[in-house]
C-alpha cells in the first residue's frame, strides 16, 4: 500500500475510533459518595456532574448501590447514568432540597406546575442532557402535593425529575418508583426523547408541557392516583406555548396499586380517588387539563389502557386542540368514559383570552372491553362553541350495561366552567356515545354493545350538525331506540344493521 494511502487509512480509522469512543466517566464514588443508603450523597453527585460539565461533557456514573440524596442539578452536555442495581433515593430532609423559585404567573396553574427547582433532579436552560441506564429513581421522601411555603419554611421536594426550557434531552431505560407529584415534569423542552421508562408512581407519571418535537416510546406508566402520560399547555412560562409535533407509541398506562407494576404483582386492592370507590383509579393518557397554549400535530399509536380511566382530550382554558391522530388502542376494565373529548370554558388564563377550539381529531382501531356503564363515551362542546371535524373509525366498545329507563330520561347539565371529568355530567342517558355541541362528526365501522341489558339508547345527539353514521352496529333491547336526536341538522345513517337508511335535514326531536 502506498504511504499516502496508508496515512489516509490511518486517519479514517482514528476518526472512526474517536466517534465510537465512550464519553469520559465521572464515578460519583470518586467524588465522595458513599452509597450506604444512610449518608447524604447530594454534594458528591453534584460534584461529579459539575466535573463532567467542566470537562466539556461526559457521564456522571452512579454504580450499583443505594444513594440517598437531595436536589441534584443537571448540566449541559452531561449524562447521568444509573447502573444496574443502582437506586437513587430522595431523602425526606427538607434542608436537602432547593427552594421553589418565584413565579409571577402561578395563579394560572397548580403550585406543582408553577415551580421547578424544588425537585429531586432538575435542570433548566440546558442542552444535550441525558438520564439513562437500567437503575432506579425512588422518590421515597418526595411529597404528592404541596402549598406555597410560609416565610422561612423549608419543604421537601415534590418532583422526581423537573426540566425547564431546555433542548436535546433524552430520558431512557430507567425506572421511577413513587415520583411524588410528578415522576417527570418537563416544561418548554424541545427535541425531547423518552424511551423505555417504567414509572410506578403515586401521582402523575409523565407530564409533557409546552414541549415541541417530542418522541415517547416503549414506556409503561402505572399511576393510580393521577394521570399516566399527560400533555399540557399551561401558563407557567408566562407565555402561551403549544405542545406540538409529538409522537407517543408502543406504551401502556394503568392504575394498579402503587409499586405493584415494578414488583410484577399488578395488584388492584386499594380504593382510589377523592370521590370514593366510584372514582376508581386514574392512570390514563390525557391532554389537559391545563390548556393555555394548545395541542397541535400529535400522533399516538399502539397504546394499552388497563384498569384505569379512558382517553381524555380536553381544552378548557382557551387553547386550540387540533390535528390529532390516535390509532391502535386497546382498553380493558375502564372506570369512566372510554373516550372523552371536551371543549369547555373554565378559562384559568389571563384576562381577555377567548374560548379555544377542538377540531380535526381522528380516532381509529380501538377495542374496549368492560367499560364503566355510567358515562358512555362523551364528545361535548358548549353552547356557541362546537367541537369540529371528529372521525371515529373501526371502534368496538363493550360496556358493562345495566342502565335504566330513568337514566335514559336524564338531561346532563352543560357544566361549562367545571373542571373537566366525565363524572361532572352524572350518569349519561345513552350507554354508547353522548354527542353534544358538535359540528362535523363521522362514525365509520363503530360497534357498541353491553354485557348486561341496558334501557338507554346507544347514541344520543344534541345540538349536533353534520353527523354521518356508516356501517354502525349497536346492541339494543326491544323497544329501546338506537338513536335519540335532539336539535340535530344534516344527519345521515347508512348500511347500519337494525336501522333503516335515513337522511334528515333538521330534527327537533326523534328516536328510532
Secondary structure in CASP SS format (residue, H / E / C, confidence):
PFRMAT SS
TARGET T0000
AUTHOR 0000-0000-0000
METHOD secondary structure of the structure
MODEL  1
X C 1.00
X C 1.00
X H 1.00
X H 1.00
X H 1.00
X H 1.00
X H 1.00
X H 1.00
X H 1.00
X H 1.00
X H 1.00
X H 1.00
X H 1.00
X H 1.00
X H 1.00
X H 1.00
X H 1.00
X H 1.00
X H 1.00
X H 1.00
X C 1.00
X C 1.00
X C 1.00
X C 1.00
X E 1.00
X E 1.00
X E 1.00
X H 1.00
X H 1.00
X H 1.00
X H 1.00
X C 1.00
X C 1.00
X C 1.00
X C 1.00
X E 1.00
X E 1.00
X E 1.00
X E 1.00
X E 1.00
X C 1.00
X H 1.00
X H 1.00
X H 1.00
X H 1.00
X H 1.00
X H 1.00
X H 1.00
X H 1.00
X H 1.00
X H 1.00
X H 1.00
X H 1.00
X H 1.00
X C 1.00
X C 1.00
X C 1.00
X E 1.00
X E 1.00
X E 1.00
X E 1.00
X E 1.00
X C 1.00
X C 1.00
X E 1.00
X E 1.00
X E 1.00
X E 1.00
X E 1.00
X C 1.00
X C 1.00
X E 1.00
X E 1.00
X C 1.00
X C 1.00
X C 1.00
X C 1.00
X E 1.00
X E 1.00
X E 1.00
X E 1.00
X E 1.00
X C 1.00
X C 1.00
X C 1.00
X E 1.00
X E 1.00
X E 1.00
X E 1.00
X E 1.00
X C 1.00
X C 1.00
X C 1.00
X H 1.00
X H 1.00
X H 1.00
X C 1.00
X C 1.00
X C 1.00
X C 1.00
X C 1.00
X C 1.00
X C 1.00
X C 1.00
X C 1.00
X H 1.00
X H 1.00
X H 1.00
X C 1.00
X C 1.00
X H 1.00
X H 1.00
X H 1.00
X H 1.00
X C 1.00
X C 1.00
X C 1.00
X C 1.00
X C 1.00
X C 1.00
X E 1.00
X E 1.00
X E 1.00
X E 1.00
X C 1.00
X C 1.00
X E 1.00
X E 1.00
X E 1.00
X E 1.00
X E 1.00
X E 1.00
X C 1.00
X C 1.00
X C 1.00
X E 1.00
X E 1.00
X E 1.00
X C 1.00
X C 1.00
X C 1.00
X C 1.00
X C 1.00
X C 1.00
X C 1.00
X C 1.00
X C 1.00
X C 1.00
X C 1.00
X C 1.00
X C 1.00
X C 1.00
X C 1.00
X C 1.00
X C 1.00
X C 1.00
X C 1.00
X C 1.00
X E 1.00
X E 1.00
X E 1.00
X E 1.00
X E 1.00
X E 1.00
X E 1.00
X E 1.00
X E 1.00
X E 1.00
X E 1.00
X E 1.00
X E 1.00
X E 1.00
X C 1.00
X C 1.00
X E 1.00
X E 1.00
X E 1.00
X C 1.00
X C 1.00
X E 1.00
X C 1.00
X E 1.00
X E 1.00
X E 1.00
X E 1.00
X E 1.00
X E 1.00
X E 1.00
X E 1.00
X E 1.00
X E 1.00
X E 1.00
X E 1.00
X E 1.00
X E 1.00
X C 1.00
X C 1.00
X E 1.00
X E 1.00
X E 1.00
X C 1.00
X C 1.00
X C 1.00
X E 1.00
X E 1.00
X E 1.00
X E 1.00
X E 1.00
X E 1.00
X C 1.00
X C 1.00
X E 1.00
X E 1.00
X E 1.00
X E 1.00
X E 1.00
X E 1.00
X C 1.00
X C 1.00
X E 1.00
X E 1.00
X E 1.00
X C 1.00
X C 1.00
X C 1.00
X C 1.00
X C 1.00
X C 1.00
X E 1.00
X E 1.00
X E 1.00
X E 1.00
X E 1.00
X C 1.00
X C 1.00
X C 1.00
X C 1.00
X C 1.00
X C 1.00
X C 1.00
X C 1.00
X C 1.00
X E 1.00
X E 1.00
X E 1.00
X E 1.00
X E 1.00
X E 1.00
X E 1.00
X E 1.00
X E 1.00
X E 1.00
X E 1.00
X E 1.00
X C 1.00
X C 1.00
X C 1.00
X C 1.00
X C 1.00
X C 1.00
X C 1.00
X C 1.00
X C 1.00
X C 1.00
X C 1.00
X C 1.00
X C 1.00
X C 1.00
X C 1.00
X C 1.00
X C 1.00
X C 1.00
X C 1.00
X C 1.00
X C 1.00
X C 1.00
X C 1.00
X C 1.00
X C 1.00
X C 1.00
X C 1.00
X C 1.00
X C 1.00
X C 1.00
X E 1.00
X E 1.00
X E 1.00
X E 1.00
X E 1.00
X E 1.00
X E 1.00
X C 1.00
X C 1.00
X C 1.00
X E 1.00
X E 1.00
X E 1.00
X E 1.00
X E 1.00
X E 1.00
X E 1.00
X E 1.00
X E 1.00
X E 1.00
X E 1.00
X E 1.00
X E 1.00
X E 1.00
X C 1.00
X C 1.00
X E 1.00
X E 1.00
X E 1.00
X E 1.00
X E 1.00
X C 1.00
X C 1.00
X C 1.00
X C 1.00
X E 1.00
X E 1.00
X E 1.00
X E 1.00
X E 1.00
X E 1.00
X E 1.00
X E 1.00
X E 1.00
X E 1.00
X E 1.00
X E 1.00
X E 1.00
X E 1.00
X E 1.00
X C 1.00
X C 1.00
X C 1.00
X C 1.00
X E 1.00
X E 1.00
X E 1.00
X E 1.00
X E 1.00
X C 1.00
X C 1.00
X C 1.00
X C 1.00
X C 1.00
X C 1.00
X C 1.00
X C 1.00
X C 1.00
X C 1.00
X C 1.00
X C 1.00
X C 1.00
X E 1.00
X E 1.00
X E 1.00
X E 1.00
X E 1.00
X E 1.00
X E 1.00
X E 1.00
X E 1.00
X E 1.00
X E 1.00
X E 1.00
X E 1.00
X E 1.00
X E 1.00
X C 1.00
X C 1.00
X C 1.00
X C 1.00
X C 1.00
X E 1.00
X E 1.00
X E 1.00
X E 1.00
X C 1.00
X E 1.00
X C 1.00
X C 1.00
X E 1.00
X C 1.00
X E 1.00
X E 1.00
X E 1.00
X E 1.00
X E 1.00
X E 1.00
X E 1.00
X E 1.00
X E 1.00
X E 1.00
X E 1.00
X E 1.00
X E 1.00
X E 1.00
X E 1.00
X C 1.00
X C 1.00
X C 1.00
X H 1.00
X H 1.00
X H 1.00
X H 1.00
X C 1.00
X C 1.00
X C 1.00
X C 1.00
X C 1.00
X C 1.00
X C 1.00
X C 1.00
X C 1.00
X C 1.00
X C 1.00
X C 1.00
X C 1.00
X H 1.00
X H 1.00
X H 1.00
X H 1.00
X C 1.00
X C 1.00
X C 1.00
X C 1.00
X E 1.00
X E 1.00
X E 1.00
X E 1.00
X E 1.00
X E 1.00
X E 1.00
X E 1.00
X E 1.00
X E 1.00
X E 1.00
X E 1.00
X E 1.00
X E 1.00
X E 1.00
X E 1.00
X E 1.00
X E 1.00
X E 1.00
X E 1.00
X E 1.00
X E 1.00
X E 1.00
X C 1.00
X C 1.00
X C 1.00
X C 1.00
X E 1.00
X E 1.00
X E 1.00
X E 1.00
X E 1.00
X E 1.00
X E 1.00
X E 1.00
X E 1.00
X E 1.00
X E 1.00
X E 1.00
X E 1.00
X E 1.00
X C 1.00
X C 1.00
X E 1.00
X E 1.00
X C 1.00
X C 1.00
X C 1.00
X C 1.00
X C 1.00
X C 1.00
X C 1.00
X C 1.00
X E 1.00
X E 1.00
X E 1.00
X E 1.00
X E 1.00
X E 1.00
X E 1.00
X E 1.00
X E 1.00
X E 1.00
X E 1.00
X E 1.00
X C 1.00
X E 1.00
X C 1.00
X C 1.00
X E 1.00
X C 1.00
X C 1.00
X E 1.00
X E 1.00
X E 1.00
X E 1.00
X E 1.00
X E 1.00
X E 1.00
X E 1.00
X E 1.00
X E 1.00
X C 1.00
END
